[in-house]
């Protein structure tokens, strides 16, 4: 699953920044936002891969556990 960080402009012209949505693709993320903010304009959209950070953290924790066992 991907994490989308969106900035939008509401139908009244208000700028809303840093909305975060988890979705499989950009179209699904925009659909989720448009359900809450009717007739909004997507100003910007940035994508983060959530799993990349999780894999790195788990690999670091495994290495940490292995090195702790070796020192005993």
Secondary structure by P-SEA (a helix, b strand, c coil): cbbbbbbbbccccccccccccccccaaaaaaaaaaacccccccbbbbbcaaaaaaaaaaaaaaaaaaaaaac
